[in-house]
Amino acid sequence: MPADLAVIGLGPYGLPLAQAAVAAGVPTLGYRTGPEAGSLSPAELRRMLSGGFRPTTDPAELGRVRTAVLCPPTPPAADGGLDLTQLEAAARTLAGHLRPHTTVILESPVYPGTTEGILRPLLEEGSGLRAGRDFHLAYSPSRVAPGNRDVTPATTPKVIGGLTPACTESAAAFYGRLTDKVVRARGLREAETVQLLETNYRHVNIALVNEMAVLCNDLGVDLWDVVRCAETKPHGFQAFRPGPGVGGHSVPQDLTAGGGRGLRMVELAREVNNRMPGYVVQRAATLLNEHGKSARGARVLLLGVTYKPDLADLQGTPAREIALRLRDLGAAVSYHDPYVPSWSVHDHPVPRADSLYEAAADADLTILLQQHRTYDLQGLSVKAQLLLDTRGAAPTGAAHRL
């Protein structure tokens, strides 16, 4: 069966799109751009294959589709900006096989101006075709919510911005097959900036509640009770909760690394959130000291090292820095995570606890970093000698909260 769609990049953005397309009855080609790829259970893979999904490593097949969606990762770069290496490589691969009348859409997080300023030249130079005349070019921010079963592509509105009105309409026609609602932006930059605003909104609000967590601890106030009460307000408030840091694939962008005007609020939020792993370690050392123990030589068990609950995704997880800082203090660090069979920090393997309750009972301090559904916090609070809960998940009074 010939494919209508090619999803280029099967990581955190591309794989959910491919699944949504197959579910909507769209014959889909999956092309990997690098070693990073999303994970599918054998049953999910069988459903996709039977529904019209076909993985390939042959770039020539990219020239046989009507729509190509670029979804490669754009991880943090050394300068704090975005690393577009995989995106540029994917664009060159597609350009070598691009045919007239194809609709090309970018979904990866990028700086405003990237689609027209970087992607367009690569596609035009490699194909000899002209965007807006020979092929359609558009941007649509990815709105995936990994692990959230209540959010599906079919019920999530898709924002579309094209190089020309015709480009927008072509991309809208494609996404109209996958979702109940398509929202048309004025153009490429507006659509790209939607992604920027949505990502920064999350990071800024998490930073606010993380600062509140530090303040409330100093004041002896239960922040989780404050948030519980505040979220009853029916207008003007959305609840965010503190944690040991912020991970994930969409990094906050203040635009300075991309050569644009900086967003002071975002840079401040980044600083606040980047301090949280150090604050967790400080709290851990204080708790040990209050119970007559030193961090040096202490056995510390980390529970949940992924960046999000119930996912085997370690991108940007604050657990790495926490483990490293604890080691620097002389602690013996181990971990437990049902989704991570092995884990290393700076190429040094971290011992994995096989028996959760035995490990918690043996550890001088257990730190909950991620609240996986399988964790019984009531039972763990009974077994653990000392429990630091960075997620507010344990019953009140059963653990020391962040």
Wavefront OBJ file of the C-alpha trace (Angstrom):
o trace
v 0.000 0.000 0.000
v 1.557 3.381 -0.976
v 1.932 5.786 1.931
v 0.197 9.183 2.031
v 2.377 10.469 4.871
v 6.046 10.280 5.806
v 6.923 11.016 9.426
v 10.627 11.864 9.522
v 11.915 11.342 13.043
v 10.291 8.740 15.288
v 11.093 10.295 18.649
v 8.855 12.111 21.138
v 7.128 14.201 18.441
v 7.082 11.893 15.452
v 5.917 8.647 16.986
v 2.679 10.062 18.488
v 1.930 11.707 15.123
v 2.480 8.415 13.299
v 0.189 6.630 15.766
v -2.513 9.275 15.308
v -2.237 9.084 11.535
v -2.527 5.299 11.489
v -5.508 5.481 13.861
v -7.152 7.890 11.412
v -6.624 5.467 8.535
v -3.722 7.336 6.886
v -1.110 4.991 5.324
v 2.084 6.153 7.023
v 5.787 5.770 6.400
v 8.140 6.090 9.378
v 11.713 7.270 8.765
v 14.190 7.446 11.657
v 16.630 10.354 11.742
v 18.965 9.131 14.480
v 19.453 6.737 17.381
v 16.711 8.357 19.462
v 13.291 6.856 18.843
v 10.125 6.458 20.803
v 9.138 3.157 22.308
v 6.237 0.961 21.326
v 5.012 -2.163 23.019
v 4.843 -5.256 20.775
v 1.040 -4.995 20.773
v 1.144 -1.306 19.755
v 3.610 -2.053 16.975
v 1.431 -4.882 15.658
v -1.602 -2.566 15.609
v 0.317 0.079 13.727
v 1.702 -2.351 11.174
v -1.726 -3.837 10.556
v -3.178 -0.328 10.276
v -0.879 0.800 7.478
v 2.357 1.857 9.184
v 5.593 0.958 7.435
v 9.028 1.775 8.880
v 11.816 2.359 6.372
v 15.481 3.293 6.161
v 15.333 4.013 2.428
v 15.250 7.804 1.857
v 14.057 7.295 -1.717
v 10.656 6.356 -0.334
v 10.260 9.886 1.013
v 9.674 11.040 -2.542
v 6.513 8.971 -2.905
v 4.293 10.660 -0.318
v 1.891 13.599 -0.455
v 2.803 14.949 2.970
v 6.125 14.866 4.826
v 6.262 15.947 8.472
v 9.670 16.653 9.977
v 9.807 15.680 13.675
v 13.492 15.235 14.600
v 14.610 16.149 18.143
v 15.976 19.656 18.735
v 17.702 19.127 22.099
v 19.526 21.749 24.179
v 22.808 22.910 22.678
v 25.970 23.756 24.602
v 25.174 27.489 24.412
v 21.754 26.971 25.994
v 19.923 27.242 22.686
v 18.612 24.496 20.436
v 20.699 21.949 18.563
v 19.287 21.832 15.024
v 21.784 19.252 13.728
v 19.248 16.440 13.307
v 16.691 18.796 11.775
v 19.184 20.047 9.194
v 20.246 16.494 8.343
v 16.616 15.408 7.951
v 15.909 18.406 5.711
v 18.826 17.556 3.430
v 17.667 13.941 3.220
v 14.134 14.970 2.311
v 15.333 17.617 -0.147
v 17.169 15.020 -2.222
v 13.889 13.234 -2.892
v 11.320 16.043 -2.689
v 8.771 16.083 -5.495
v 6.476 18.886 -6.701
v 3.136 19.386 -4.898
v 4.369 17.770 -1.672
v 3.287 19.379 1.598
v 6.223 19.701 4.014
v 5.452 20.468 7.675
v 7.817 21.006 10.581
v 6.675 20.014 14.090
v 9.904 20.096 16.142
v 10.388 22.975 18.628
v 12.433 25.724 16.932
v 13.157 29.436 17.176
v 10.697 31.715 15.372
v 12.050 32.157 11.867
v 13.650 28.706 11.601
v 11.173 27.236 9.115
v 11.679 30.031 6.612
v 15.267 30.947 7.436
v 16.860 27.496 7.782
v 14.491 24.765 6.608
v 13.286 26.519 3.447
v 16.791 27.157 1.984
v 17.859 23.574 2.696
v 14.797 22.164 0.941
v 15.039 24.530 -2.027
v 18.768 24.089 -2.564
v 18.609 20.317 -2.317
v 15.544 19.853 -4.505
v 15.693 22.690 -7.020
v 12.062 23.408 -6.136
v 10.641 26.623 -4.723
v 8.577 26.701 -1.521
v 5.148 28.256 -1.960
v 5.225 27.624 -5.692
v 6.377 24.035 -6.271
v 5.735 22.605 -2.816
v 3.862 23.684 0.319
v 5.740 24.589 3.511
v 4.168 24.982 6.961
v 4.825 24.780 10.686
v 2.649 23.171 13.357
v 3.719 23.058 17.020
v 3.700 19.570 18.443
v 1.263 19.318 21.339
v 1.968 15.815 22.542
v 1.481 15.032 26.234
v 3.506 11.868 26.934
v 1.868 9.638 29.507
v -1.345 11.682 29.661
v -4.114 9.344 28.582
v -6.711 12.099 28.687
v -4.987 14.069 25.908
v -5.200 12.563 22.419
v -4.208 13.992 19.021
v -7.801 13.623 17.835
v -9.129 15.964 20.529
v -6.194 18.391 20.616
v -6.564 21.413 18.298
v -3.713 21.762 15.791
v -2.230 25.171 15.031
v -1.091 25.637 11.418
v 0.961 28.418 9.884
v 2.099 28.312 6.261
v 4.540 30.216 4.091
v 1.567 31.264 1.949
v -2.202 31.009 2.453
v -2.203 28.046 0.080
v 0.489 26.367 2.193
v -1.632 26.875 5.296
v -4.691 25.385 3.644
v -2.779 22.367 2.357
v -1.392 21.619 5.830
v -4.816 22.249 7.380
v -6.376 19.751 4.987
v -3.892 17.117 6.118
v -4.342 17.735 9.857
v -8.098 17.853 9.386
v -7.892 14.109 8.838
v -6.356 13.615 12.296
v -8.009 16.096 14.641
v -11.391 17.623 15.376
v -10.151 21.212 15.164
v -7.555 23.084 13.108
v -6.516 26.614 14.083
v -4.943 28.758 11.356
v -2.166 31.130 12.401
v -1.278 34.166 10.312
v 1.944 32.586 9.124
v 5.041 30.550 9.890
v 6.473 32.803 12.603
v 3.179 33.070 14.458
v 2.831 29.276 14.528
v 6.442 28.857 15.658
v 5.922 31.416 18.416
v 2.861 29.537 19.674
v 5.196 26.683 20.548
v 7.568 29.145 22.201
v 4.807 30.653 24.344
v 3.339 27.292 25.364
v 6.724 25.892 26.436
v 7.790 29.027 28.287
v 4.405 29.260 30.031
v 5.012 25.838 31.576
v 8.570 26.603 32.684
v 7.774 30.041 34.110
v 4.866 28.723 36.188
v 6.873 25.756 37.439
v 9.630 28.182 38.431
v 7.127 30.279 40.391
v 5.837 27.313 42.367
v 9.403 26.013 42.882
v 10.365 29.336 44.463
v 7.210 29.156 46.556
v 8.296 25.696 47.734
v 11.608 27.057 49.040
v 9.873 30.025 50.684
v 7.155 27.887 52.276
v 9.718 25.491 53.702
v 11.496 28.444 55.336
v 8.161 29.724 56.707
v 6.973 26.327 57.899
v 4.006 26.454 55.505
v 2.588 23.382 53.729
v 2.792 24.451 50.063
v 0.805 21.485 48.822
v -2.098 22.532 51.020
v -1.745 26.080 49.666
v -1.939 24.817 46.078
v -4.873 22.521 46.938
v -6.824 25.472 48.235
v -5.762 27.904 45.509
v -6.845 25.623 42.692
v -10.447 25.847 43.877
v -10.520 29.389 42.453
v -12.684 29.102 39.321
v -10.872 31.800 37.364
v -7.418 33.322 36.931
v -5.432 30.419 38.418
v -4.001 27.174 37.061
v -2.330 24.810 39.483
v 1.325 23.876 38.994
v 3.250 21.803 41.499
v 6.907 21.931 42.541
v 9.457 19.232 41.921
v 13.174 18.453 41.868
v 13.632 20.167 38.499
v 12.158 20.307 35.011
v 12.934 17.755 32.323
v 11.471 16.965 28.953
v 12.213 17.572 25.297
v 10.839 21.111 24.929
v 13.377 23.394 26.559
v 12.603 26.974 27.657
v 13.778 29.549 25.150
v 14.706 33.107 26.053
v 15.810 33.666 22.397
v 19.203 35.152 23.295
v 21.045 32.015 22.133
v 19.223 32.276 18.814
v 20.302 35.861 18.300
v 16.972 37.400 19.241
v 15.867 39.740 21.995
v 15.989 38.018 25.338
v 12.981 37.206 27.506
v 14.068 38.135 31.037
v 11.227 36.219 32.657
v 12.202 32.992 30.889
v 15.880 33.343 31.730
v 14.975 33.888 35.388
v 12.681 30.860 35.303
v 15.483 28.764 33.844
v 17.788 29.872 36.679
v 15.184 29.043 39.337
v 14.417 25.604 37.918
v 18.099 24.793 37.397
v 18.690 25.439 41.109
v 16.155 22.835 42.235
v 18.431 19.747 42.053
v 20.900 21.532 44.314
v 18.089 22.495 46.680
v 16.920 18.862 46.856
v 20.436 17.747 47.781
v 20.663 20.518 50.376
v 17.384 19.363 51.929
v 18.610 15.764 51.856
v 21.842 16.655 53.663
v 19.911 18.694 56.246
v 17.476 15.827 56.916
v 20.323 13.368 57.385
v 22.065 15.773 59.732
v 18.882 16.310 61.770
v 18.706 12.542 62.254
v 22.305 12.242 63.393
v 23.793 11.148 60.077
v 26.248 12.667 57.642
v 25.780 12.759 53.897
v 29.256 11.263 53.585
v 28.852 7.517 53.683
v 25.038 7.708 53.769
v 23.071 5.220 51.691
v 20.636 7.208 49.524
v 17.970 5.585 47.367
v 16.442 7.583 44.489
v 12.924 6.560 43.488
v 11.909 7.298 39.896
v 14.646 8.771 37.704
v 12.649 9.556 34.550
v 11.542 13.111 33.812
v 7.844 12.218 33.730
v 5.762 9.583 35.572
v 5.093 6.221 33.949
v 7.404 6.823 30.985
v 10.843 5.387 30.227
v 12.160 8.798 29.177
v 15.287 10.278 30.774
v 15.522 13.443 28.648
v 16.561 16.342 30.870
v 15.765 14.469 34.075
v 16.944 16.304 37.227
v 17.789 12.914 38.753
v 21.187 12.978 37.019
v 22.372 16.156 38.716
v 20.920 15.060 42.050
v 22.786 11.746 41.890
v 25.997 13.518 40.884
v 25.764 16.068 43.711
v 25.014 13.349 46.264
v 28.050 11.407 45.086
v 30.176 14.544 45.417
v 29.069 14.737 49.065
v 30.282 11.174 49.566
v 26.891 9.428 49.601
v 26.428 5.912 48.248
v 23.641 6.379 45.686
v 21.342 3.692 44.317
v 18.059 3.935 42.432
v 14.803 2.177 41.696
v 12.662 2.771 38.624
v 10.354 0.197 37.019
v 10.937 1.813 33.606
v 14.744 2.069 33.705
v 16.585 -1.284 33.862
v 20.034 0.364 33.963
v 21.233 3.909 34.545
v 24.551 5.741 34.423
v 25.549 9.247 35.435
v 28.606 10.637 33.648
v 29.433 7.109 32.458
v 29.405 5.783 36.023
v 26.724 3.089 36.545
v 24.310 3.688 39.413
v 23.392 0.477 41.283
v 19.775 -0.562 40.737
v 17.698 -1.809 43.650
v 15.815 -4.959 42.737
v 13.695 -5.218 45.871
v 12.079 -1.835 46.469
v 10.951 -2.272 50.067
v 14.177 -3.945 51.176
v 16.208 -1.164 49.572
v 14.080 1.538 51.223
v 14.452 -0.139 54.607
v 18.218 -0.401 54.158
v 18.768 3.178 52.905
v 19.512 5.983 55.331
v 17.436 8.269 53.092
v 14.955 7.555 50.312
v 14.144 10.416 47.920
v 11.031 10.253 45.755
v 11.920 12.058 42.507
v 9.169 10.719 40.263
v 5.720 9.513 41.222
v 5.170 6.360 39.170
v 1.762 4.725 39.604
v 3.369 1.531 40.891
v 4.776 3.272 43.969
v 2.763 2.745 47.145
v 3.821 5.829 49.076
v 1.964 4.783 52.217
v 3.805 1.458 52.296
v 7.128 3.068 51.412
v 6.780 5.643 54.168
v 6.450 2.787 56.669
v 9.462 0.870 55.320
v 11.823 3.787 54.704
v 14.042 5.010 57.532
v 13.725 8.552 56.185
v 11.656 9.667 53.155
v 11.996 12.961 51.287
v 9.031 13.496 48.975
v 9.761 16.014 46.185
v 6.381 15.483 44.518
v 3.923 15.889 47.370
v 2.650 12.386 46.684
v 2.958 10.770 50.105
v 0.102 11.047 52.610
v 0.322 14.086 54.880
v 2.708 13.411 57.735
v 4.107 10.252 56.132
v 7.198 11.917 54.657
v 9.244 15.106 54.632
v 8.047 17.211 51.725
v 10.127 19.434 49.486
l 1 2 3 4 5 6 7 8 9 10 11 12 13 14 15 16 17 18 19 20 21 22 23 24 25 26 27 28 29 30 31 32 33 34 35 36 37 38 39 40 41 42 43 44 45 46 47 48 49 50 51 52 53 54 55 56 57 58 59 60 61 62 63 64 65 66 67 68 69 70 71 72 73 74 75 76 77 78 79 80 81 82 83 84 85 86 87 88 89 90 91 92 93 94 95 96 97 98 99 100 101 102 103 104 105 106 107 108 109 110 111 112 113 114 115 116 117 118 119 120 121 122 123 124 125 126 127 128 129 130 131 132 133 134 135 136 137 138 139 140 141 142 143 144 145 146 147 148 149 150 151 152 153 154 155 156 157 158 159 160 161 162 163 164 165 166 167 168 169 170 171 172 173 174 175 176 177 178 179 180 181 182 183 184 185 186 187 188 189 190 191 192 193 194 195 196 197 198 199 200 201 202 203 204 205 206 207 208 209 210 211 212 213 214 215 216 217 218 219 220 221 222 223 224 225 226 227 228 229 230 231 232 233 234 235 236 237 238 239 240 241 242 243 244 245 246 247 248 249 250 251 252 253 254 255 256 257 258 259 260 261 262 263 264 265 266 267 268 269 270 271 272 273 274 275 276 277 278 279 280 281 282 283 284 285 286 287 288 289 290 291 292 293 294 295 296 297 298 299 300 301 302 303 304 305 306 307 308 309 310 311 312 313 314 315 316 317 318 319 320 321 322 323 324 325 326 327 328 329 330 331 332 333 334 335 336 337 338 339 340 341 342 343 344 345 346 347 348 349 350 351 352 353 354 355 356 357 358 359 360 361 362 363 364 365 366 367 368 369 370 371 372 373 374 375 376 377 378 379 380 381 382 383 384 385 386 387 388 389 390 391 392 393 394 395 396 397 398 399 400 401 402
